[in-house]
């Protein structure tokens, strides 16, 4: 009654050798959870910089002129900063 059975422990050992270590799997799971959590927090907080808007359709807000929304050559955001030449 000696029946030869397939050697399953050898197959399990080979699969264990090919599988990534548990520490790596745990690290990748933690990394994915941290990314998902930070993405959710950022999505719920929304834009935090003043004047920052969503991209919408991807069209430029200035009609394609390339000067920004101010229309003044891009210098209107420097109100109050004197442009005096020459000095430190």
Secondary structure as GFF3:
##gff-version 3
##sequence-region A 1 88
A	DSSP	alpha_helix	8	18	.	.	.	ID=ss1
A	DSSP	alpha_helix	22	45	.	.	.	ID=ss2
A	DSSP	three_ten_helix	76	78	.	.	.	ID=ss3
###
